[in-house]
Amino acid sequence: MARKLKRPRVLGNKSHNPKNHGPKTRGRKPALPRRIGMTDNIRNIDGSMALRGLRPDEALIDRTYRPVGMTARPLAALARARHIRVLQAGAPRAIRPPVGGCHLPEWALRRFGSMVKNLPAHLLVTAAAHGERAVIAAARAGVDAVLISPVFATASHPGGKSLGVIRFARLARQARSLGLGVYALGGTGSPASIRRLGGIPISGIAGIGFLGRPQA
């Protein structure tokens, strides 16, 4: 008989917060979505196309890095009709409704992490993490969740080195112990890749590949 594969432990918004290592808090954390999509210029996934691949109560990171003063508000207004939250990538400033939060790449986490604690609690704040140092920085800044990547090989970075299941699991457990939500990013668009994450405590997956399949 074939061995039954374990599914990832999707934990939603629950977290463990050790007293000595917990993150700064902005108040009550917003609910975490099961999936987070991302726009991608290389793969020609713009905002409107990405929205078609998401379900209600999921989220989209808009990686259109605009000049200072310009925001993702037009895209967020379109997404609101589908009950999808839009996170604006880059510096955590000029976040205005209906934009629902922000995403910090590692460079932005280093430069602007100290600004996170001043953001309203209802905003969802995520950060990229490619290693232990970024996970710790994200916890100290007080973000809600980290997108740990790349878990597997990805079309966005062909030939790039991936974390693999074992290292990803170690980083995911470290992030959870620091009170952070965890998303697996990079090569996680297929059911087969998700099954490989069985038993690892994650909040959901993030990515681009699954956006090519419009949702009902």
C-alpha positions in Angstrom: 0.0 0.0 0.0 1.3 3.4 -0.9 2.3 5.6 2.0 -0.2 8.5 2.5 1.5 11.9 2.2 1.1 14.3 5.0 -0.3 17.7 4.2 1.3 20.9 5.5 0.1 22.1 8.9 -1.6 25.3 8.0 -1.9 27.1 11.2 -3.7 30.3 10.2 -3.2 33.2 12.6 -2.1 31.2 15.7 1.4 31.7 16.9 3.8 30.9 19.7 5.4 33.9 21.3 8.3 33.2 23.7 8.7 35.9 26.4 12.3 36.7 25.7 12.3 36.7 21.9 8.9 37.9 20.8 8.4 40.6 18.2 7.4 44.2 18.8 3.6 44.3 18.7 1.3 46.7 16.9 -1.7 45.3 18.7 -4.0 42.5 17.5 -2.7 40.9 14.4 -5.0 40.8 11.3 -6.2 37.5 10.0 -3.7 35.8 7.7 -4.8 34.6 4.2 -4.2 31.1 3.0 -2.6 32.2 -0.2 -0.7 35.3 -1.2 -0.1 36.1 -4.9 2.5 38.4 -6.3 2.7 40.5 -9.4 5.8 39.8 -11.6 7.2 41.9 -14.4 9.4 39.1 -15.7 6.5 36.6 -16.1 4.1 39.4 -17.2 1.7 38.9 -14.3 0.2 42.3 -13.7 -2.3 43.3 -11.0 -5.5 42.6 -12.9 -4.2 39.2 -14.2 -3.1 38.3 -10.7 -6.5 39.0 -9.2 -8.2 36.5 -11.5 -6.0 33.8 -10.0 -7.0 34.6 -6.4 -10.0 33.7 -4.2 -11.9 36.0 -1.8 -10.1 36.6 1.5 -6.7 36.0 -0.1 -4.0 38.6 -0.7 -1.9 40.1 -3.5 1.5 41.8 -3.2 1.8 44.5 -5.7 5.4 44.7 -6.7 5.0 47.7 -9.0 7.6 49.9 -7.3 6.2 53.3 -8.0 7.7 56.8 -7.5 7.2 58.4 -4.1 3.7 59.6 -3.7 2.1 57.0 -6.0 0.3 54.1 -4.5 -1.5 50.8 -5.3 -4.9 52.4 -4.5 -6.4 51.9 -8.0 -5.5 48.2 -7.9 -6.7 47.9 -4.3 -10.1 49.4 -5.2 -10.5 46.8 -7.9 -9.5 44.0 -5.5 -11.8 45.2 -2.8 -14.8 44.2 -4.9 -13.5 40.6 -4.8 -12.7 40.8 -1.1 -8.9 40.5 -1.8 -6.4 42.5 0.2 -3.6 44.3 -1.7 -0.2 44.8 0.0 2.0 47.5 -1.4 5.6 46.4 -1.8 8.5 48.7 -0.7 8.8 51.3 2.0 6.0 51.2 4.6 4.7 54.7 4.1 1.8 56.3 2.2 -0.4 53.3 2.8 -3.9 54.6 2.4 -7.3 52.8 2.1 -8.2 50.7 0.3 -4.6 49.4 0.3 -4.6 46.7 3.0 -1.0 46.6 4.1 2.6 46.4 2.9 5.3 43.9 2.0 9.0 44.5 2.8 11.6 42.9 0.6 14.8 42.3 2.5 16.3 45.6 1.4 13.2 47.4 2.7 13.2 45.5 5.9 16.8 46.7 6.6 16.1 50.3 5.7 12.6 50.8 7.0 11.9 48.0 9.5 11.8 50.6 12.3 8.7 52.2 10.7 6.6 49.1 11.0 5.7 49.6 14.7 4.0 52.9 13.8 1.6 51.3 11.2 -2.1 50.7 12.2 -2.8 47.3 13.6 -5.4 46.5 11.0 -2.8 46.6 8.2 -1.2 43.3 7.2 2.6 43.6 7.1 4.7 40.9 5.5 8.5 40.6 4.9 10.7 38.6 2.7 13.2 36.2 4.4 15.9 34.2 2.7 17.7 33.2 5.8 17.9 33.3 9.6 19.1 36.9 9.9 16.0 38.2 8.0 13.6 36.1 10.1 15.0 37.7 13.2 14.9 41.2 11.8 11.3 40.7 10.7 10.4 39.6 14.3 12.1 42.5 15.8 10.4 44.9 13.4 7.0 43.5 14.4 5.8 42.3 11.0 2.9 39.8 10.9 4.4 37.2 8.6 7.4 36.2 6.6 7.6 34.9 3.1 10.5 32.4 3.3 12.1 31.7 -0.1 13.0 30.2 -2.4 11.8 26.8 -1.1 12.2 25.1 -4.4 13.5 26.0 -7.9 11.4 28.8 -9.4 10.8 30.1 -12.9 11.4 33.6 -11.7 15.0 32.9 -10.8 16.1 30.0 -13.1 19.3 28.4 -11.9 19.1 30.0 -8.5 19.9 28.1 -5.3 16.8 26.9 -3.3 16.5 26.2 0.4 15.1 22.7 0.1 12.6 21.2 2.5 15.0 20.7 5.5 16.3 24.2 5.6 12.9 25.7 5.0 11.5 23.7 7.8 14.1 25.0 10.2 13.5 28.6 9.2 9.7 28.1 9.4 9.9 26.7 12.9 12.2 29.5 14.0 9.8 32.1 12.6 6.8 30.5 14.3 8.7 30.5 17.6 9.2 34.2 17.2 5.4 34.8 16.7 5.5 35.2 12.9 3.1 33.7 10.3 5.0 31.7 7.7 4.5 31.5 3.9 6.3 29.1 1.6 7.4 31.0 -1.5 9.2 29.6 -4.6 8.1 26.6 -6.6 5.1 26.0 -4.5 2.4 26.3 -7.2 1.7 22.6 -7.6 -0.1 20.1 -5.4 3.0 17.9 -5.5 5.3 20.6 -4.2 2.9 21.4 -1.4 2.8 17.8 -0.3 6.5 17.9 0.1 6.0 20.4 2.9 3.9 18.0 4.9 4.2 18.4 8.7 5.9 21.9 8.5 3.9 24.6 10.4 3.0 27.1 7.7 0.2 29.7 7.5 -0.1 29.2 3.7 1.8 29.6 0.4 2.8 32.6 -1.6 3.8 32.7 -5.2 3.1 33.5 -8.9 2.6 30.1 -10.6 -0.8 29.4 -9.3 -2.1 32.8 -10.6 -2.2 31.4 -14.1 -5.3 29.4 -13.1 -8.3 31.8 -12.8 -10.5 31.0 -9.8 -14.3 30.7 -9.9 
